[in-house]
Amino acid sequence: MPDSIGFPEITLIESAGAANHAVRALGVSAGDTIVVIGTGGLGMQAARLALARGARVVAVDTDPAARQRCIDAGTHSAFDPADPGLVESIRTTSDRTNSPIRIVITP
């Protein structure tokens, strides 16, 4: 990396690359349902990349504010992982009952 690029910029580039790799490795395309578990910086980047590819994105996070940020960013729904009906809620969110639901877990 050139000396003119600082640590904060390098960190963003690295996390964007990791999110992009996850979305590409899953083969995300329009109409897919993607569940992003953990919606900090890396998870939010993965969610936005999946949305850009036309996927239906479901966010899962313990923080109510993080869930709201996901909804504001365009995810189709956001759930608390402690919700006992989480799996059924995710299934209901998917508009294609026979399609696989892909999951991205971020730290």
N, C-alpha and C positions, 0 to 999 in steps of 0.2 A: 504494500500500500504506500502511496506517496505520503511524505511527511505532512502535506497540507491537509490530509484527512485525519480528523481527531478521533479519539476513542468513542465518543457518543455516536458519531456517524458510522464507524466500523461496526459497532454493536447493532445498529439498526439494519445495516446491510446483511450481517450474519443472520439475524433473526428472520428477516424477510426471505432470505435464501432457504432457511430451514422450513418456513411455512410454505413457500413455493414448492419445495421438494415434496413435502407431505401431500399437498393437494395434487401435484402431478403424479406421484407414485400411486395414489388411489385412483387415478384416471377419472377425476371428477369432471362431469359434463352436465349439460342442461338437463333438468328433470331429476337428477340424483338427489337423495337426501343425505346430508352430511351432519353429523352430530359433533360439535366441538366441545370437549370437556376441558374446562379451564380457559377463561377468556381474558387473561392478562394480555400483554403485548403480543406474544407469539400466537396465542389462540385467536385474538382479534384479527391479526393479519391473515391467518388461515381462513377465518370466517369470511373476510372481505374478498380474498382470492377465490374462494368457492362461490360466493355470490356473483362475482364477476364472470364466472364460467356458467352461470345460470342455474346453480344448484339451489335446492331448498335447504336452508341452514337452520339448525336447531342448536342453541347455545345452552350449556349447562354450567352453572357456577353457583358457589355458595353465597356470593355477595349480591344483595338486591340491586345495588348501584351498578355493578358490572352487568347484571342481566338487563337493566334498563338501557345501558350504553349499547348493548348488542341489539336490542329492539330499535333503538334510535339509528343504529348503523345499517339496519335493513334485514336483520335475521328474521325468520318467519315466526319464531317463538323462542322463549328462554325459560328454563326451568331450574328449580332448586334440586340438587342431587338428593336431598333428604326427603323429597316428596315420595311417599309410598307408591304413588301411581305413575312414577317417572317413565317406566318402560312403555306403559300403555299410552301415556301422553305423547311420547315420541312416535309411536306407531300411528297414532291418530293424526299427527302432524304430517306424516308422509302421505302424499296424495296418490302414490302408486303402491298398492298393497303387496304386490309380488316383487317389487324391486328391492335390492339389498339396501340396507342402511349402513353407510360407512361411518366410521368413528375416528376422530382425530383427538388424541389426548395430549395436552400440553402441560409443561411444568408450571 
